[in-house]
Amino acid sequence: MSASNPAITVPAYSPDVSGLTLPSPAPIQQDPGYQHSNGLFQGPNDIDDYARSAMMVQFLYRRFGAYGWLQQDQVAQVPVSVGIVMRAKNGDDTEFISEPQTMDNNVKTICANLNLAIVFSMSSDVTDLIFTRIEKDDSEITLWPYTITVPIIDSLEVLANNRTDVGRGEFCCLIRKEKVALVWGNAAEEMIVRGSDVETKLISFICGLPIPERPLATEHVRSQTLATRWYSLEPLRRLFRGSGDTPIQ
């Protein structure tokens, strides 16, 4: 009979076994050209101005759509592509980025003529109801209780051709034929708050009651039809400003 192989016992690792000194691990060699990155982008100069502007416009377009501000009015006399136009630097040139790309060229012209940084055409349940209250000869409305006067312009074409007294210092303006509220600002990052402010003032005007601002993070992202919700402020608050746990008193 052949003898069985003796069992081999492997001692557990220890820095010191039977008085022997184990060799130190070899250092890891690093490519001298390698640079460790703490993030995907190293700073604001890592992306050019035009690319940042394009990404911002796409982000705002998605966000505005989620808030229900880009709903095309089905009874508007002239079809219009609701959306955003933003001024952007492309090298030494100034260009206008629009989302969607089919945006009415009159909006780009308005953005250029008024020297605006960014403008968007708001079309929502709130603006729909506002336009049902505007008469054909009205040239402005005063938003109570804020005593803010909002110009009413016949069309985007009229505004684009500088046939109005509207300036960049206006709060916003209403466009009768296309049935949109044209909203603008000095910077892209302020436009979500600006749009919310315009919507709040318009719904306050409709209800005849001041509606306080609420953080956008607590809002519902879509509004619903206002026509059946006149009986109290609380349902209107839930529809247009988000439903919270504590009713407005």
Beta strands, then each sheet from edge to edge (+ up, - down):
strand 1: 16-17
strand 2: 20-21
strand 3: 84-90
strand 4: 93-99
strand 5: 118-122
strand 6: 140-143
strand 7: 148-153
strand 8: 173-175
strand 9: 180-185
sheet 1: 1+ 2-
sheet 2: 4+ 3- 5+ 9- 8+ 7+ 6-
end
